[in-house]
Amino acid sequence: MSKLKLNDKNPSIKRILRELKDLNENPSSQFCVEALEDNLFDLHFTILGPQGTEFETGRYHGRIVLPNEYPFKPPNIMLLTPNGRFQLFTKICLSITGYHPEFWQPAWGIRTVLVALISFLNEKAEGAIGGIDTSKEERQRLAKL
């Protein structure tokens, strides 16, 4: 990010930088996240599957795409590795994503989104956009990849 020229007066950029600084200074044992070097609004993350579930041994890579109006509008999330819960390279429909701006709270942030995503891993898709339901065995197999 050091090569990227940023408008530090832009409230969205200020917020993202503050959140990324906090995430670096107070890392989670459940995930890591970094912005692309040339685009602060495009974040890549790796989450660990929640303990006690068929996802437990898995590491899942994905993207969070923040809108220019962040944090006043919600992000979009995509998973980039097979997981058995979400379609690959497809925007996920969750209450914390751009599919449901009516539920989004500007006080929520990147950390909130990732913690919520981890908790949604073990929920049934029930027809949600970007969601898939696979067998427990398939999810366990994918977690080992």
N, C-alpha and C positions, 0 to 999 in steps of 0.2 A: 504494500500500500504506500510505501514511502515515495514511489515515483508518481503516484497519482496526485494531480492537483485538485484540491477540494475547496469548495465554497464553504468555509467554516461559519458563514452567516446563515446558511440554509438550515432551518430547524430539523429537517429529516436527517441530514448528514450529521449534525451535532448529536442527535439522539442515537443514531447507529454507532458512531464512534464511541460514545459513552458506554453503550451496551457492550460493544466488542472489548473495550478496555476492562469492563467489569468481568466479562467472561474469561478474559486472560488472567486477571488478577485473582479471581475466585472460580477456578475451573470445577467442572462437574466430573464425577466418576462415571456418569451415564452417557456423556456425549462430548464431542468437541466440534467446534464450528469456526470457520474462517471466511472472510470475504475474498472474492476474487481480487487479484492485484489491480486490475483495471476497471472494476465495477463494484463499488461498495454496496450496491443494492442486490447483488447476486452472491448469496452465501452458500457454501458447501459444508455439509455436516456428516458426521458419523455418529450413529447412536448404537448403544449396546442393547441387545434384547433383554427385556425385564426378567429378573430371576424368578424361578418357580414356574416359568411358562415354557412352551415349546420353542420360543425364540431365544431362550437364555444364552446359548452359546454363539448367537449370531452378532455380526457387525454389519450395519446397514448404512449405506451411503445415500445421500440425497441432497436436494437443493431447496433453499428458501429464497423466493424471489420477492423482494420488498417493493411495494409501489412507491412512486415518487411522493405520495402523500403520507407515507408512513410517519408516525404511528397512528394516524387518524383513519387509515384504511388498512385492512388485514393483508397479510402476505399470502402467497401461494406456495404450496409444498409439493415436491415430487420425489419419489424414491427412485434410485438409480441402480439398486441391486435387488435381485430376486429375494422375496421375503414371504410370499404366501398370504399376505394380507392386503397389500396395495399393488395396483398395476404399475408397471414400470413406465417412466417418462410421461406420466399422466398427472395432471393437477388433481389433488386429493380433495374430496368434499368432506370437510370437518367443520365443526362450529367455530374453529379458530382460523379458518382460511377465507380467501376471497369469495367462496361460494356462499358464505353467510355473514356479510358485512353487518347485518343487524345485530349480531351477537358480539362482535368485536369490541373490545375495550382498549382505548389508547394506553392505559396503564400497563397492559400486557406487553411483553417484549419477546425477544428472541429466545431467552431462557424459558419463558412460559410456554412458547410454541413447541420447543423441543421436549420439555417434560410432558406436555399434553400428548404429543405424537407418540411418545413411548407408551403412555397409558392406553392410547387407542390401538396399539398393536394387538393386544389380546382381546379386543372386542370384535364381534361379528360385523361383517360389512353391511349386511341387510340391504343390499341394493344401492348403497351410496356410490356416487360417481367416483371412480378411481379405486374402489374397493373390490376385493375378491375374497371369496371364502374357499379355502383349501383344507385338506385333512390335516389333522395334528401331525401325522407321519410326514406329510410333505413339508410342513413348516419346520419340523425338526431336521429333515434332510437339508433344506435350504439354509438353515442356521449353521450347518457344518461346512458350507462351501467357503 
